[in-house]
Amino acid sequence: MRILPLITLAIAIAMPMGLAAQEQRGVTSTREAVKAACQRDARLIYRTGGRTLPEVRAQMIAARRAYVRDCLAKGVAAAG
């Protein structure tokens, strides 16, 4: 019967430490978050396959980079 309060106390003490560690690990700058979102969107919009011609692939990659650049400019301006 004494073990249950000890387990509860241990969980209550360990829980805030675990949450604090998660918060510190998850801290990213606004720019990094916006960039990651822009890159993800660009990959979804401008997909290239394995059988894509090299010329078309180069155009798609250029379009993807332009999209990320424009998206970053809009996202950082909107964020502050």
JOBELQUI-V357672 format. One record per helix or strand of 2 or more residues. SS is the DSSP state (@ for helix, = for strand). FROM is the first residue (numbers start at 0). TO is the last residue. If there is no record, write none. Layout:
ss=<SS:SS>
from=<FROM:FROM>
to=<TO:TO>
//
This chain:
ss=<@:@:@>
from=<1:29:53>
to=<24:44:78>
//
